[in-house]
Amino acid sequence: MNKLDLLEKLILEGDKLASTITYVPSPSGVIRLCNVYRTNSPVEYQDWQSSVERLVKTYFPSDLAKVEEASKKLTPDNHRKIEGILKAIKQLPSEPEKTLNSQKGANITINNSQQNTQNNTQEIIFNIFFEALQNELTGKEMKELKEILSEFDKEPEKTKSRLLDKLKNFGGDVLASIVANMITNSSIYSSLL
């Protein structure tokens, strides 16, 4: 069953389960600060709620916090919120894009579709590399690298050789620091462990 069919099934189940939610009156002599509700079908309701959370977590994670919040307490309002989230997802099933701004002002756009995963990974790796360079090289050294790289399209092999010589001139300590900065970036070292 695909995710949209499952979504439709959960919406229909939610509509049926809404009628099973009833108010529990306070016993004599007890004062409650909030209303208490229960369902006449607790097993079915819990199964439905778990299925909703699993579907949202897997395919629509931007809505997960709202579903989890509404699932904390059984009330007719919270049930309607969960159903409303499911219906909104049905109308607009694409996950929104998230844009993260790095400290240096470069933007990374993350789209949850599988075809963009490789591009996003490459952008993140580039930003990690660029940040490591900026942390270890002076403005003058960065300018020298940019000048050498400006010739890359015309003479790739000669440019590569000049770039290697320039990096060697910066010294082994600088190059080791650049590599250390890259490896200790949280996105990199967590995947090495």
GISUL-V813708 format. One record per residue. RES is the residue in one small letter. BURIAL is 1 if it has 24 or more other ideal C-beta (glycine too) atoms within 12 Angstrom, else 0. Layout:
res=(RES RES)
burial=(BURIAL BURIAL)
This chain:
res=(m n k l d l l e k l i l e g d k l a s t i t y v p s p s g v i r l c n v y r t n s p v e y q d w q s s v e r l v k t y f p s d l a k v e e a s k k l t p d n h r k i e g i l k a i k q l p s e p e k t l n s q k g a n i t i n n s q q n t q n n t q e i i f n i f f e a l q n e l t g k e m k e l k e i l s e f d k e p e k t k s r l l d k l k n f g g d v l a s i v a n m i t n s s i y s s l l)
burial=(0 0 0 0 0 1 1 0 0 1 1 0 1 1 0 0 1 1 0 0 1 0 0 0 0 0 0 0 0 0 0 0 0 0 0 0 0 0 1 0 0 0 0 0 1 0 0 1 1 0 1 1 1 0 1 1 0 0 1 1 0 0 1 0 0 0 1 0 0 1 1 0 0 1 0 0 0 1 1 0 1 1 1 0 1 1 0 0 1 1 0 0 1 0 0 0 0 0 0 0 0 0 0 0 0 0 0 1 0 0 0 0 0 0 0 0 0 0 0 1 0 0 1 1 0 0 1 1 1 1 1 1 1 1 0 1 1 0 0 0 0 0 0 0 1 0 0 1 0 0 0 0 0 0 0 0 0 0 0 0 0 0 1 0 0 1 1 0 0 1 0 0 0 1 0 0 0 1 0 0 1 1 0 0 1 0 1 0 0 0 0 0 0)
